[in-house]
């Protein structure tokens, strides 16, 4: 079965475009960077939680939120497995 010049041109053009797309999409991804992290296990200041990354502001507790006594990972409430 013979292929026409047009079919060959379309085949090679699509092959080159496919290779270009694969190469363009396989660039190295940028490393993930932690944007912020608030440590809620440090009750040093009972009114706020400090961002340990230094990238974001500290959080201030509002509406009566506060640290409580350590429960060892259990809250003794429904749905706490």
mmCIF file of the N, C-alpha and C atoms, coordinates in Angstrom:
data_MODEL
# 
_entry.id   MODEL 
# 
loop_
_atom_site.group_PDB 
_atom_site.id 
_atom_site.type_symbol 
_atom_site.label_atom_id 
_atom_site.label_alt_id 
_atom_site.label_comp_id 
_atom_site.label_asym_id 
_atom_site.label_entity_id 
_atom_site.label_seq_id 
_atom_site.pdbx_PDB_ins_code 
_atom_site.Cartn_x 
_atom_site.Cartn_y 
_atom_site.Cartn_z 
_atom_site.occupancy 
_atom_site.B_iso_or_equiv 
_atom_site.pdbx_formal_charge 
_atom_site.auth_seq_id 
_atom_site.auth_comp_id 
_atom_site.auth_asym_id 
_atom_site.auth_atom_id 
_atom_site.pdbx_PDB_model_num 
ATOM 1   N N  . UNK A 1 1  ? 0.844   -1.170 0.000  1.00 0.00 ? 1  UNK A N  1 
ATOM 2   C CA . UNK A 1 1  ? 0.000   0.000  0.000  1.00 0.00 ? 1  UNK A CA 1 
ATOM 3   C C  . UNK A 1 1  ? 0.895   1.239  0.000  1.00 0.00 ? 1  UNK A C  1 
ATOM 4   N N  . UNK A 1 2  ? 0.725   2.088  -0.985 1.00 0.00 ? 2  UNK A N  1 
ATOM 5   C CA . UNK A 1 2  ? 1.528   3.296  -1.086 1.00 0.00 ? 2  UNK A CA 1 
ATOM 6   C C  . UNK A 1 2  ? 0.813   4.448  -0.393 1.00 0.00 ? 2  UNK A C  1 
ATOM 7   N N  . UNK A 1 3  ? 1.616   5.286  0.229  1.00 0.00 ? 3  UNK A N  1 
ATOM 8   C CA . UNK A 1 3  ? 1.078   6.474  0.891  1.00 0.00 ? 3  UNK A CA 1 
ATOM 9   C C  . UNK A 1 3  ? 1.440   7.699  0.066  1.00 0.00 ? 3  UNK A C  1 
ATOM 10  N N  . UNK A 1 4  ? 0.519   8.597  0.009  1.00 0.00 ? 4  UNK A N  1 
ATOM 11  C CA . UNK A 1 4  ? 0.771   9.817  -0.758 1.00 0.00 ? 4  UNK A CA 1 
ATOM 12  C C  . UNK A 1 4  ? 1.716   10.734 0.023  1.00 0.00 ? 4  UNK A C  1 
ATOM 13  N N  . UNK A 1 5  ? 2.275   11.710 -0.686 1.00 0.00 ? 5  UNK A N  1 
ATOM 14  C CA . UNK A 1 5  ? 3.174   12.666 -0.041 1.00 0.00 ? 5  UNK A CA 1 
ATOM 15  C C  . UNK A 1 5  ? 2.439   13.450 1.037  1.00 0.00 ? 5  UNK A C  1 
ATOM 16  N N  . UNK A 1 6  ? 1.175   13.713 0.794  1.00 0.00 ? 6  UNK A N  1 
ATOM 17  C CA . UNK A 1 6  ? 0.395   14.475 1.771  1.00 0.00 ? 6  UNK A CA 1 
ATOM 18  C C  . UNK A 1 6  ? 0.215   13.670 3.052  1.00 0.00 ? 6  UNK A C  1 
ATOM 19  N N  . UNK A 1 7  ? -0.071  12.378 2.933  1.00 0.00 ? 7  UNK A N  1 
ATOM 20  C CA . UNK A 1 7  ? -0.236  11.531 4.111  1.00 0.00 ? 7  UNK A CA 1 
ATOM 21  C C  . UNK A 1 7  ? 1.067   11.449 4.902  1.00 0.00 ? 7  UNK A C  1 
ATOM 22  N N  . UNK A 1 8  ? 2.191   11.327 4.190  1.00 0.00 ? 8  UNK A N  1 
ATOM 23  C CA . UNK A 1 8  ? 3.488   11.287 4.866  1.00 0.00 ? 8  UNK A CA 1 
ATOM 24  C C  . UNK A 1 8  ? 3.771   12.608 5.574  1.00 0.00 ? 8  UNK A C  1 
ATOM 25  N N  . UNK A 1 9  ? 3.451   13.712 4.925  1.00 0.00 ? 9  UNK A N  1 
ATOM 26  C CA . UNK A 1 9  ? 3.680   15.024 5.530  1.00 0.00 ? 9  UNK A CA 1 
ATOM 27  C C  . UNK A 1 9  ? 2.835   15.195 6.792  1.00 0.00 ? 9  UNK A C  1 
ATOM 28  N N  . UNK A 1 10 ? 1.593   14.764 6.728  1.00 0.00 ? 10 UNK A N  1 
ATOM 29  C CA . UNK A 1 10 ? 0.713   14.849 7.901  1.00 0.00 ? 10 UNK A CA 1 
ATOM 30  C C  . UNK A 1 10 ? 1.243   13.959 9.022  1.00 0.00 ? 10 UNK A C  1 
ATOM 31  N N  . UNK A 1 11 ? 1.688   12.754 8.672  1.00 0.00 ? 11 UNK A N  1 
ATOM 32  C CA . UNK A 1 11 ? 2.218   11.828 9.669  1.00 0.00 ? 11 UNK A CA 1 
ATOM 33  C C  . UNK A 1 11 ? 3.443   12.419 10.366 1.00 0.00 ? 11 UNK A C  1 
ATOM 34  N N  . UNK A 1 12 ? 4.405   12.906 9.594  1.00 0.00 ? 12 UNK A N  1 
ATOM 35  C CA . UNK A 1 12 ? 5.632   13.437 10.188 1.00 0.00 ? 12 UNK A CA 1 
ATOM 36  C C  . UNK A 1 12 ? 5.374   14.730 10.967 1.00 0.00 ? 12 UNK A C  1 
ATOM 37  N N  . UNK A 1 13 ? 4.468   15.544 10.483 1.00 0.00 ? 13 UNK A N  1 
ATOM 38  C CA . UNK A 1 13 ? 4.122   16.769 11.209 1.00 0.00 ? 13 UNK A CA 1 
ATOM 39  C C  . UNK A 1 13 ? 3.493   16.435 12.555 1.00 0.00 ? 13 UNK A C  1 
ATOM 40  N N  . UNK A 1 14 ? 2.568   15.489 12.557 1.00 0.00 ? 14 UNK A N  1 
ATOM 41  C CA . UNK A 1 14 ? 1.932   15.107 13.822 1.00 0.00 ? 14 UNK A CA 1 
ATOM 42  C C  . UNK A 1 14 ? 2.922   14.409 14.748 1.00 0.00 ? 14 UNK A C  1 
ATOM 43  N N  . UNK A 1 15 ? 3.870   13.665 14.194 1.00 0.00 ? 15 UNK A N  1 
ATOM 44  C CA . UNK A 1 15 ? 4.902   13.020 15.003 1.00 0.00 ? 15 UNK A CA 1 
ATOM 45  C C  . UNK A 1 15 ? 5.789   14.064 15.677 1.00 0.00 ? 15 UNK A C  1 
ATOM 46  N N  . UNK A 1 16 ? 6.190   15.068 14.928 1.00 0.00 ? 16 UNK A N  1 
ATOM 47  C CA . UNK A 1 16 ? 7.036   16.134 15.475 1.00 0.00 ? 16 UNK A CA 1 
ATOM 48  C C  . UNK A 1 16 ? 6.274   16.936 16.527 1.00 0.00 ? 16 UNK A C  1 
ATOM 49  N N  . UNK A 1 17 ? 5.013   17.256 16.253 1.00 0.00 ? 17 UNK A N  1 
ATOM 50  C CA . UNK A 1 17 ? 4.212   17.990 17.230 1.00 0.00 ? 17 UNK A CA 1 
ATOM 51  C C  . UNK A 1 17 ? 4.004   17.182 18.505 1.00 0.00 ? 17 UNK A C  1 
ATOM 52  N N  . UNK A 1 18 ? 3.778   15.888 18.365 1.00 0.00 ? 18 UNK A N  1 
ATOM 53  C CA . UNK A 1 18 ? 3.611   15.029 19.537 1.00 0.00 ? 18 UNK A CA 1 
ATOM 54  C C  . UNK A 1 18 ? 4.884   14.996 20.371 1.00 0.00 ? 18 UNK A C  1 
ATOM 55  N N  . UNK A 1 19 ? 6.027   14.879 19.709 1.00 0.00 ? 19 UNK A N  1 
ATOM 56  C CA . UNK A 1 19 ? 7.305   14.875 20.424 1.00 0.00 ? 19 UNK A CA 1 
ATOM 57  C C  . UNK A 1 19 ? 7.522   16.200 21.143 1.00 0.00 ? 19 UNK A C  1 
ATOM 58  N N  . UNK A 1 20 ? 7.178   17.298 20.497 1.00 0.00 ? 20 UNK A N  1 
ATOM 59  C CA . UNK A 1 20 ? 7.320   18.613 21.113 1.00 0.00 ? 20 UNK A CA 1 
ATOM 60  C C  . UNK A 1 20 ? 6.436   18.733 22.352 1.00 0.00 ? 20 UNK A C  1 
ATOM 61  N N  . UNK A 1 21 ? 5.202   18.269 22.266 1.00 0.00 ? 21 UNK A N  1 
ATOM 62  C CA . UNK A 1 21 ? 4.280   18.336 23.401 1.00 0.00 ? 21 UNK A CA 1 
ATOM 63  C C  . UNK A 1 21 ? 4.795   17.499 24.560 1.00 0.00 ? 21 UNK A C  1 
ATOM 64  N N  . UNK A 1 22 ? 5.294   16.299 24.273 1.00 0.00 ? 22 UNK A N  1 
ATOM 65  C CA . UNK A 1 22 ? 5.826   15.435 25.330 1.00 0.00 ? 22 UNK A CA 1 
ATOM 66  C C  . UNK A 1 22 ? 7.030   16.084 25.996 1.00 0.00 ? 22 UNK A C  1 
ATOM 67  N N  . UNK A 1 23 ? 7.936   16.629 25.209 1.00 0.00 ? 23 UNK A N  1 
ATOM 68  C CA . UNK A 1 23 ? 9.123   17.265 25.774 1.00 0.00 ? 23 UNK A CA 1 
ATOM 69  C C  . UNK A 1 23 ? 8.766   18.521 26.564 1.00 0.00 ? 23 UNK A C  1 
ATOM 70  N N  . UNK A 1 24 ? 7.817   19.290 26.079 1.00 0.00 ? 24 UNK A N  1 
ATOM 71  C CA . UNK A 1 24 ? 7.428   20.521 26.770 1.00 0.00 ? 24 UNK A CA 1 
ATOM 72  C C  . UNK A 1 24 ? 6.727   20.223 28.089 1.00 0.00 ? 24 UNK A C  1 
ATOM 73  N N  . UNK A 1 25 ? 5.970   19.147 28.138 1.00 0.00 ? 25 UNK A N  1 
ATOM 74  C CA . UNK A 1 25 ? 5.232   18.829 29.361 1.00 0.00 ? 25 UNK A CA 1 
ATOM 75  C C  . UNK A 1 25 ? 6.070   18.065 30.372 1.00 0.00 ? 25 UNK A C  1 
ATOM 76  N N  . UNK A 1 26 ? 7.252   17.613 29.995 1.00 0.00 ? 26 UNK A N  1 
ATOM 77  C CA . UNK A 1 26 ? 8.076   16.838 30.918 1.00 0.00 ? 26 UNK A CA 1 
ATOM 78  C C  . UNK A 1 26 ? 9.157   17.676 31.585 1.00 0.00 ? 26 UNK A C  1 
ATOM 79  N N  . UNK A 1 27 ? 8.972   18.989 31.614 1.00 0.00 ? 27 UNK A N  1 
ATOM 80  C CA . UNK A 1 27 ? 9.930   19.840 32.305 1.00 0.00 ? 27 UNK A CA 1 
ATOM 81  C C  . UNK A 1 27 ? 9.882   19.536 33.793 1.00 0.00 ? 27 UNK A C  1 
ATOM 82  N N  . UNK A 1 28 ? 10.992  19.776 34.453 1.00 0.00 ? 28 UNK A N  1 
ATOM 83  C CA . UNK A 1 28 ? 11.057  19.492 35.881 1.00 0.00 ? 28 UNK A CA 1 
ATOM 84  C C  . UNK A 1 28 ? 10.067  20.381 36.635 1.00 0.00 ? 28 UNK A C  1 
ATOM 85  N N  . UNK A 1 29 ? 9.351   19.751 37.544 1.00 0.00 ? 29 UNK A N  1 
ATOM 86  C CA . UNK A 1 29 ? 8.412   20.503 38.371 1.00 0.00 ? 29 UNK A CA 1 
ATOM 87  C C  . UNK A 1 29 ? 9.185   21.249 39.448 1.00 0.00 ? 29 UNK A C  1 
ATOM 88  N N  . UNK A 1 30 ? 8.664   22.375 39.838 1.00 0.00 ? 30 UNK A N  1 
ATOM 89  C CA . UNK A 1 30 ? 9.300   23.135 40.903 1.00 0.00 ? 30 UNK A CA 1 
ATOM 90  C C  . UNK A 1 30 ? 9.095   22.416 42.221 1.00 0.00 ? 30 UNK A C  1 
ATOM 91  N N  . UNK A 1 31 ? 10.058  22.572 43.107 1.00 0.00 ? 31 UNK A N  1 
ATOM 92  C CA . UNK A 1 31 ? 9.963   21.949 44.422 1.00 0.00 ? 31 UNK A CA 1 
ATOM 93  C C  . UNK A 1 31 ? 8.813   22.583 45.204 1.00 0.00 ? 31 UNK A C  1 
ATOM 94  N N  . UNK A 1 32 ? 8.114   21.756 45.953 1.00 0.00 ? 32 UNK A N  1 
ATOM 95  C CA . UNK A 1 32 ? 7.032   22.268 46.781 1.00 0.00 ? 32 UNK A CA 1 
ATOM 96  C C  . UNK A 1 32 ? 7.619   23.018 47.969 1.00 0.00 ? 32 UNK A C  1 
ATOM 97  N N  . UNK A 1 33 ? 6.990   24.115 48.312 1.00 0.00 ? 33 UNK A N  1 
ATOM 98  C CA . UNK A 1 33 ? 7.453   24.927 49.429 1.00 0.00 ? 33 UNK A CA 1 
ATOM 99  C C  . UNK A 1 33 ? 6.304   25.098 50.408 1.00 0.00 ? 33 UNK A C  1 
ATOM 100 N N  . UNK A 1 34 ? 6.592   24.857 51.672 1.00 0.00 ? 34 UNK A N  1 
ATOM 101 C CA . UNK A 1 34 ? 5.582   25.012 52.707 1.00 0.00 ? 34 UNK A CA 1 
ATOM 102 C C  . UNK A 1 34 ? 5.252   26.489 52.865 1.00 0.00 ? 34 UNK A C  1 
ATOM 103 N N  . UNK A 1 35 ? 3.990   26.847 52.692 1.00 0.00 ? 35 UNK A N  1 
ATOM 104 C CA . UNK A 1 35 ? 3.588   28.249 52.770 1.00 0.00 ? 35 UNK A CA 1 
ATOM 105 C C  . UNK A 1 35 ? 3.426   28.716 54.206 1.00 0.00 ? 35 UNK A C  1 
ATOM 106 N N  . UNK A 1 36 ? 2.808   27.892 55.025 1.00 0.00 ? 36 UNK A N  1 
ATOM 107 C CA . UNK A 1 36 ? 2.636   28.251 56.426 1.00 0.00 ? 36 UNK A CA 1 
ATOM 108 C C  . UNK A 1 36 ? 2.333   27.000 57.238 1.00 0.00 ? 36 UNK A C  1 
ATOM 109 N N  . UNK A 1 37 ? 2.662   27.068 58.528 1.00 0.00 ? 37 UNK A N  1 
ATOM 110 C CA . UNK A 1 37 ? 2.390   25.954 59.431 1.00 0.00 ? 37 UNK A CA 1 
ATOM 111 C C  . UNK A 1 37 ? 2.242   26.520 60.832 1.00 0.00 ? 37 UNK A C  1 
ATOM 112 N N  . UNK A 1 38 ? 1.072   26.349 61.402 1.00 0.00 ? 38 UNK A N  1 
ATOM 113 C CA . UNK A 1 38 ? 0.831   26.819 62.755 1.00 0.00 ? 38 UNK A CA 1 
ATOM 114 C C  . UNK A 1 38 ? 0.829   25.623 63.686 1.00 0.00 ? 38 UNK A C  1 
ATOM 115 N N  . UNK A 1 39 ? 1.667   25.669 64.700 1.00 0.00 ? 39 UNK A N  1 
ATOM 116 C CA . UNK A 1 39 ? 1.785   24.577 65.661 1.00 0.00 ? 39 UNK A CA 1 
ATOM 117 C C  . UNK A 1 39 ? 0.782   24.798 66.791 1.00 0.00 ? 39 UNK A C  1 
ATOM 118 N N  . UNK A 1 40 ? -0.301  24.045 66.744 1.00 0.00 ? 40 UNK A N  1 
ATOM 119 C CA . UNK A 1 40 ? -1.327  24.185 67.778 1.00 0.00 ? 40 UNK A CA 1 
ATOM 120 C C  . UNK A 1 40 ? -1.017  23.333 69.004 1.00 0.00 ? 40 UNK A C  1 
ATOM 121 N N  . UNK A 1 41 ? 0.133   22.687 69.029 1.00 0.00 ? 41 UNK A N  1 
ATOM 122 C CA . UNK A 1 41 ? 0.527   21.885 70.182 1.00 0.00 ? 41 UNK A CA 1 
ATOM 123 C C  . UNK A 1 41 ? 1.472   22.633 71.104 1.00 0.00 ? 41 UNK A C  1 
ATOM 124 N N  . UNK A 1 42 ? 1.647   23.916 70.901 1.00 0.00 ? 42 UNK A N  1 
ATOM 125 C CA . UNK A 1 42 ? 2.534   24.723 71.732 1.00 0.00 ? 42 UNK A CA 1 
ATOM 126 C C  . UNK A 1 42 ? 1.712   25.770 72.475 1.00 0.00 ? 42 UNK A C  1 
ATOM 127 N N  . UNK A 1 43 ? 1.300   25.462 73.703 1.00 0.00 ? 43 UNK A N  1 
ATOM 128 C CA . UNK A 1 43 ? 0.455   26.406 74.443 1.00 0.00 ? 43 UNK A CA 1 
ATOM 129 C C  . UNK A 1 43 ? 1.250   27.506 75.144 1.00 0.00 ? 43 UNK A C  1 
ATOM 130 N N  . UNK A 1 44 ? 2.418   27.876 74.632 1.00 0.00 ? 44 UNK A N  1 
ATOM 131 C CA . UNK A 1 44 ? 3.230   28.919 75.252 1.00 0.00 ? 44 UNK A CA 1 
ATOM 132 C C  . UNK A 1 44 ? 2.499   30.243 75.337 1.00 0.00 ? 44 UNK A C  1 
ATOM 133 N N  . UNK A 1 45 ? 1.727   30.596 74.326 1.00 0.00 ? 45 UNK A N  1 
ATOM 134 C CA . UNK A 1 45 ? 0.918   31.817 74.323 1.00 0.00 ? 45 UNK A CA 1 
ATOM 135 C C  . UNK A 1 45 ? -0.524  31.382 74.145 1.00 0.00 ? 45 UNK A C  1 
ATOM 136 N N  . UNK A 1 46 ? -1.342  31.612 75.150 1.00 0.00 ? 46 UNK A N  1 
ATOM 137 C CA . UNK A 1 46 ? -2.716  31.093 75.122 1.00 0.00 ? 46 UNK A CA 1 
ATOM 138 C C  . UNK A 1 46 ? -3.657  31.890 74.225 1.00 0.00 ? 46 UNK A C  1 
ATOM 139 N N  . UNK A 1 47 ? -3.172  32.970 73.594 1.00 0.00 ? 47 UNK A N  1 
ATOM 140 C CA . UNK A 1 47 ? -4.054  33.780 72.751 1.00 0.00 ? 47 UNK A CA 1 
ATOM 141 C C  . UNK A 1 47 ? -3.723  33.693 71.270 1.00 0.00 ? 47 UNK A C  1 
ATOM 142 N N  . UNK A 1 48 ? -2.623  33.014 70.903 1.00 0.00 ? 48 UNK A N  1 
ATOM 143 C CA . UNK A 1 48 ? -2.252  32.952 69.489 1.00 0.00 ? 48 UNK A CA 1 
ATOM 144 C C  . UNK A 1 48 ? -1.446  31.694 69.186 1.00 0.00 ? 48 UNK A C  1 
ATOM 145 N N  . UNK A 1 49 ? -1.292  31.418 67.898 1.00 0.00 ? 49 UNK A N  1 
ATOM 146 C CA . UNK A 1 49 ? -0.458  30.313 67.414 1.00 0.00 ? 49 UNK A CA 1 
ATOM 147 C C  . UNK A 1 49 ? 0.528   30.894 66.415 1.00 0.00 ? 49 UNK A C  1 
ATOM 148 N N  . UNK A 1 50 ? 1.810   30.619 66.609 1.00 0.00 ? 50 UNK A N  1 
ATOM 149 C CA . UNK A 1 50 ? 2.855   31.189 65.757 1.00 0.00 ? 50 UNK A CA 1 
ATOM 150 C C  . UNK A 1 50 ? 3.041   30.355 64.493 1.00 0.00 ? 50 UNK A C  1 
ATOM 151 N N  . UNK A 1 51 ? 3.276   31.045 63.376 1.00 0.00 ? 51 UNK A N  1 
ATOM 152 C CA . UNK A 1 51 ? 3.622   30.372 62.121 1.00 0.00 ? 51 UNK A CA 1 
ATOM 153 C C  . UNK A 1 51 ? 5.099   30.023 62.182 1.00 0.00 ? 51 UNK A C  1 
ATOM 154 N N  . UNK A 1 52 ? 5.426   28.733 62.155 1.00 0.00 ? 52 UNK A N  1 
ATOM 155 C CA . UNK A 1 52 ? 6.821   28.320 62.315 1.00 0.00 ? 52 UNK A CA 1 
ATOM 156 C C  . UNK A 1 52 ? 7.644   28.482 61.036 1.00 0.00 ? 52 UNK A C  1 
ATOM 157 N N  . UNK A 1 53 ? 7.004   28.719 59.878 1.00 0.00 ? 53 UNK A N  1 
ATOM 158 C CA . UNK A 1 53 ? 7.761   28.906 58.638 1.00 0.00 ? 53 UNK A CA 1 
ATOM 159 C C  . UNK A 1 53 ? 8.258   30.331 58.476 1.00 0.00 ? 53 UNK A C  1 
ATOM 160 N N  . UNK A 1 54 ? 7.606   31.273 59.132 1.00 0.00 ? 54 UNK A N  1 
ATOM 161 C CA . UNK A 1 54 ? 7.969   32.676 58.973 1.00 0.00 ? 54 UNK A CA 1 
ATOM 162 C C  . UNK A 1 54 ? 7.390   33.307 57.720 1.00 0.00 ? 54 UNK A C  1 
ATOM 163 N N  . UNK A 1 55 ? 6.574   32.563 56.965 1.00 0.00 ? 55 UNK A N  1 
ATOM 164 C CA . UNK A 1 55 ? 5.992   33.078 55.725 1.00 0.00 ? 55 UNK A CA 1 
ATOM 165 C C  . UNK A 1 55 ? 4.644   33.753 55.918 1.00 0.00 ? 55 UNK A C  1 
ATOM 166 N N  . UNK A 1 56 ? 3.976   33.479 57.027 1.00 0.00 ? 56 UNK A N  1 
ATOM 167 C CA . UNK A 1 56 ? 2.626   33.990 57.255 1.00 0.00 ? 56 UNK A CA 1 
ATOM 168 C C  . UNK A 1 56 ? 2.538   34.603 58.646 1.00 0.00 ? 56 UNK A C  1 
ATOM 169 N N  . UNK A 1 57 ? 1.523   35.425 58.866 1.00 0.00 ? 57 UNK A N  1 
ATOM 170 C CA . UNK A 1 57 ? 1.375   36.018 60.198 1.00 0.00 ? 57 UNK A CA 1 
ATOM 171 C C  . UNK A 1 57 ? 0.897   34.988 61.214 1.00 0.00 ? 57 UNK A C  1 
ATOM 172 N N  . UNK A 1 58 ? 1.124   35.294 62.484 1.00 0.00 ? 58 UNK A N  1 
ATOM 173 C CA . UNK A 1 58 ? 0.624   34.436 63.551 1.00 0.00 ? 58 UNK A CA 1 
ATOM 174 C C  . UNK A 1 58 ? -0.898  34.506 63.590 1.00 0.00 ? 58 UNK A C  1 
ATOM 175 N N  . UNK A 1 59 ? -1.516  33.453 64.109 1.00 0.00 ? 59 UNK A N  1 
ATOM 176 C CA . UNK A 1 59 ? -2.973  33.423 64.242 1.00 0.00 ? 59 UNK A CA 1 
ATOM 177 C C  . UNK A 1 59 ? -3.365  33.885 65.633 1.00 0.00 ? 59 UNK A C  1 
ATOM 178 N N  . UNK A 1 60 ? -4.407  34.662 65.711 1.00 0.00 ? 60 UNK A N  1 
ATOM 179 C CA . UNK A 1 60 ? -4.939  35.098 66.998 1.00 0.00 ? 60 UNK A CA 1 
ATOM 180 C C  . UNK A 1 60 ? -6.258  34.385 67.225 1.00 0.00 ? 60 UNK A C  1 
ATOM 181 N N  . UNK A 1 61 ? -6.392  33.775 68.405 1.00 0.00 ? 61 UNK A N  1 
ATOM 182 C CA . UNK A 1 61 ? -7.630  33.072 68.733 1.00 0.00 ? 61 UNK A CA 1 
ATOM 183 C C  . UNK A 1 61 ? -8.727  34.088 69.025 1.00 0.00 ? 61 UNK A C  1 
ATOM 184 N N  . UNK A 1 62 ? -9.893  33.883 68.428 1.00 0.00 ? 62 UNK A N  1 
ATOM 185 C CA . UNK A 1 62 ? -11.042 34.766 68.628 1.00 0.00 ? 62 UNK A CA 1 
ATOM 186 C C  . UNK A 1 62 ? -12.227 33.970 69.134 1.00 0.00 ? 62 UNK A C  1 
ATOM 187 N N  . UNK A 1 63 ? -13.156 34.640 69.768 1.00 0.00 ? 63 UNK A N  1 
ATOM 188 C CA . UNK A 1 63 ? -14.412 34.019 70.169 1.00 0.00 ? 63 UNK A CA 1 
ATOM 189 C C  . UNK A 1 63 ? -14.280 32.971 71.250 1.00 0.00 ? 63 UNK A C  1 
ATOM 190 N N  . UNK A 1 64 ? -13.348 33.114 72.139 1.00 0.00 ? 64 UNK A N  1 
ATOM 191 C CA . UNK A 1 64 ? -13.221 32.184 73.253 1.00 0.00 ? 64 UNK A CA 1 
ATOM 192 C C  . UNK A 1 64 ? -12.426 30.931 72.944 1.00 0.00 ? 64 UNK A C  1 
ATOM 193 N N  . UNK A 1 65 ? -11.816 30.846 71.768 1.00 0.00 ? 65 UNK A N  1 
ATOM 194 C CA . UNK A 1 65 ? -10.977 29.686 71.456 1.00 0.00 ? 65 UNK A CA 1 
ATOM 195 C C  . UNK A 1 65 ? -9.732  29.725 72.326 1.00 0.00 ? 65 UNK A C  1 
ATOM 196 N N  . UNK A 1 66 ? -9.321  28.567 72.818 1.00 0.00 ? 66 UNK A N  1 
ATOM 197 C CA . UNK A 1 66 ? -8.146  28.505 73.689 1.00 0.00 ? 66 UNK A CA 1 
ATOM 198 C C  . UNK A 1 66 ? -7.594  27.089 73.683 1.00 0.00 ? 66 UNK A C  1 
ATOM 199 N N  . UNK A 1 67 ? -6.364  26.960 74.108 1.00 0.00 ? 67 UNK A N  1 
ATOM 200 C CA . UNK A 1 67 ? -5.767  25.641 74.277 1.00 0.00 ? 67 UNK A CA 1 
ATOM 201 C C  . UNK A 1 67 ? -6.444  24.927 75.435 1.00 0.00 ? 67 UNK A C  1 
ATOM 202 N N  . UNK A 1 68 ? -6.516  23.604 75.345 1.00 0.00 ? 68 UNK A N  1 
ATOM 203 C CA . UNK A 1 68 ? -7.074  22.801 76.434 1.00 0.00 ? 68 UNK A CA 1 
ATOM 204 C C  . UNK A 1 68 ? -6.041  21.783 76.870 1.00 0.00 ? 68 UNK A C  1 
ATOM 205 N N  . UNK A 1 69 ? -6.353  21.082 77.913 1.00 0.00 ? 69 UNK A N  1 
ATOM 206 C CA . UNK A 1 69 ? -5.452  20.070 78.441 1.00 0.00 ? 69 UNK A CA 1 
ATOM 207 C C  . UNK A 1 69 ? -5.257  18.962 77.407 1.00 0.00 ? 69 UNK A C  1 
ATOM 208 N N  . UNK A 1 70 ? -4.055  18.398 77.348 1.00 0.00 ? 70 UNK A N  1 
ATOM 209 C CA . UNK A 1 70 ? -3.734  17.351 76.381 1.00 0.00 ? 70 UNK A CA 1 
ATOM 210 C C  . UNK A 1 70 ? -4.604  16.127 76.618 1.00 0.00 ? 70 UNK A C  1 
ATOM 211 N N  . UNK A 1 71 ? -5.273  15.663 75.565 1.00 0.00 ? 71 UNK A N  1 
ATOM 212 C CA . UNK A 1 71 ? -6.138  14.495 75.669 1.00 0.00 ? 71 UNK A CA 1 
ATOM 213 C C  . UNK A 1 71 ? -5.512  13.250 75.079 1.00 0.00 ? 71 UNK A C  1 
ATOM 214 N N  . UNK A 1 72 ? -4.210  13.295 74.749 1.00 0.00 ? 72 UNK A N  1 
ATOM 215 C CA . UNK A 1 72 ? -3.539  12.135 74.194 1.00 0.00 ? 72 UNK A CA 1 
ATOM 216 C C  . UNK A 1 72 ? -4.047  11.769 72.807 1.00 0.00 ? 72 UNK A C  1 
ATOM 217 N N  . UNK A 1 73 ? -4.568  12.729 72.081 1.00 0.00 ? 73 UNK A N  1 
ATOM 218 C CA . UNK A 1 73 ? -5.065  12.465 70.734 1.00 0.00 ? 73 UNK A CA 1 
ATOM 219 C C  . UNK A 1 73 ? -6.533  12.105 70.684 1.00 0.00 ? 73 UNK A C  1 
ATOM 220 N N  . UNK A 1 74 ? -7.180  12.008 71.827 1.00 0.00 ? 74 UNK A N  1 
ATOM 221 C CA . UNK A 1 74 ? -8.604  11.674 71.878 1.00 0.00 ? 74 UNK A CA 1 
ATOM 222 C C  . UNK A 1 74 ? -9.378  12.833 72.474 1.00 0.00 ? 74 UNK A C  1 
ATOM 223 N N  . UNK A 1 75 ? -10.531 13.103 71.923 1.00 0.00 ? 75 UNK A N  1 
ATOM 224 C CA . UNK A 1 75 ? -11.358 14.191 72.444 1.00 0.00 ? 75 UNK A CA 1 
ATOM 225 C C  . UNK A 1 75 ? -12.550 13.674 73.240 1.00 0.00 ? 75 UNK A C  1 
ATOM 226 N N  . UNK A 1 76 ? -12.752 12.355 73.250 1.00 0.00 ? 76 UNK A N  1 
ATOM 227 C CA . UNK A 1 76 ? -13.893 11.733 73.934 1.00 0.00 ? 76 UNK A CA 1 
ATOM 228 C C  . UNK A 1 76 ? -15.230 12.239 73.412 1.00 0.00 ? 76 UNK A C  1 
ATOM 229 N N  . UNK A 1 77 ? -15.269 12.639 72.148 1.00 0.00 ? 77 UNK A N  1 
ATOM 230 C CA . UNK A 1 77 ? -16.535 13.055 71.559 1.00 0.00 ? 77 UNK A CA 1 
ATOM 231 C C  . UNK A 1 77 ? -16.901 12.103 70.422 1.00 0.00 ? 77 UNK A C  1 
ATOM 232 N N  . UNK A 1 78 ? -18.138 12.176 69.993 1.00 0.00 ? 78 UNK A N  1 
ATOM 233 C CA . UNK A 1 78 ? -18.623 11.282 68.942 1.00 0.00 ? 78 UNK A CA 1 
ATOM 234 C C  . UNK A 1 78 ? -17.772 11.409 67.686 1.00 0.00 ? 78 UNK A C  1 
ATOM 235 N N  . UNK A 1 79 ? -17.462 10.299 67.059 1.00 0.00 ? 79 UNK A N  1 
ATOM 236 C CA . UNK A 1 79 ? -16.684 10.296 65.826 1.00 0.00 ? 79 UNK A CA 1 
ATOM 237 C C  . UNK A 1 79 ? -15.185 10.321 66.045 1.00 0.00 ? 79 UNK A C  1 
ATOM 238 N N  . UNK A 1 80 ? -14.724 10.276 67.286 1.00 0.00 ? 80 UNK A N  1 
ATOM 239 C CA . UNK A 1 80 ? -13.287 10.277 67.583 1.00 0.00 ? 80 UNK A CA 1 
ATOM 240 C C  . UNK A 1 80 ? -12.826 8.825  67.650 1.00 0.00 ? 80 UNK A C  1 
ATOM 241 N N  . UNK A 1 81 ? -12.160 8.372  66.607 1.00 0.00 ? 81 UNK A N  1 
ATOM 242 C CA . UNK A 1 81 ? -11.780 6.962  66.531 1.00 0.00 ? 81 UNK A CA 1 
ATOM 243 C C  . UNK A 1 81 ? -10.371 6.755  66.989 1.00 0.00 ? 81 UNK A C  1 
# 
